[in-house]
Amino acid sequence: MPPSPRTVSFNKPLSLVDTTITGRHDWAPGLMTLKLAERGAFRPGQFMNLGLYLPSGFVSRSYSLASAPGEPLEVLLARVGEGELTPALFELREGASIVVDTKAQGF
């Protein structure tokens, strides 16, 4: 069940939905692309929030979109060793559940 809409520091509600990772490509150590089942409307250069339920609670962060508009969402991730969410994302494999904010942001 997706979390209820949350507000971020600038009081924008997030359109959070559960989705599935349908593909993963590791480009180099610490650099990967996750392909999601979800599709969303966006323009090149925008980003979306990804989230996971961690032991500390629900955590969401913004990530750049790497897919073409109209295609299943793909996000490019660079490992941040001390980050709260990114190390957990690097543990995910195809078939894992993830939460995505389907409203693109950036401009």
N, C-alpha and C positions, 0 to 999 in steps of 0.2 A: 504494500500500500504506500503510495507516495506521501511524503510529508505534506502538511498543510502549507499553503503559501506563506512565505516568510518575507520580512522586510529587511533590506540591507541598510547600510548607514545613510543612504540618501532616500530612504522611504519608498523604494520601488518594490512592489510585490513581485515575487518570482513565480513563473509558470512551471512548477516542478512536476515532472512525470518520471515514472520508472521506465527504464529501457534495458536492453541487453547489448553486451559487447558482441558484435558479430565478426570481428576481425582484429588482429593486432599485428603490427609490423615493427620490429626492432631495427632501426636504421644503424645504430651504433650504441655502444654502452652509454646508458643514460639518456637516450633519445628514441622515442617511439611514437607511433600513430595508433590510436584506437578508433575503430569503425563501430558506429552505433546503429541499432535497428531504427531508431527514431529519425524522422526527417523534420526539418524546420526551415522557415523562410529567413533568409539573411542576405546581406550584401557582402562581397569580398572585403576583408579587413575587419569584419565584426568578430565578436567573441560570444561565448555562452558559458554559463556556470555548470560545472559538474559537481556532484556531491555523493558522499557515502555515509553510511551509518558506521561510525567508529566507536570504540569503547568510551571515548570522551563525549559522544553524542553525534548529532548530524553536523557534517562539515562540508561547506561548499566553497569553491574557488572558481575564478574565471580562467578560461583557456581559449587560445586562438583556434579558429576553425580552419581546417585544411582541405575541406571538400568543396566541390563545385555546388553553387546554389541549385536546389531541387534534388540533389543526390542524398543518400543516407549521410548523416553527420559523421565527420572525421575530425578528430582533434589531435594536434601535435603537442607532445609533452616532453619537457626536459626535466630530468631528475633534479630535485632540490633535496639534498640530504637531510636538512633540518626542517623541511616543510611539514605542515600538519597533514596535508592531504596527498601530495604528489607521491611520496614513498608508498603509500597504500595503493595508489592507482597502478604503480609498477608491479604490484603483486597480482593484479587481476589478469585473467585469461579469457579467451573466447568462451562465451556462454554465461559469464558473470553478470550480475545485475548492477546497475549504476543509475543514479538520478541525474537528470539533465533539465536545465531551465530552457524551455523551447523558445523563449523570447530573446532574440539576438540583441546585443548591446554594442555600443561603440560610437555610433553617430546616427 
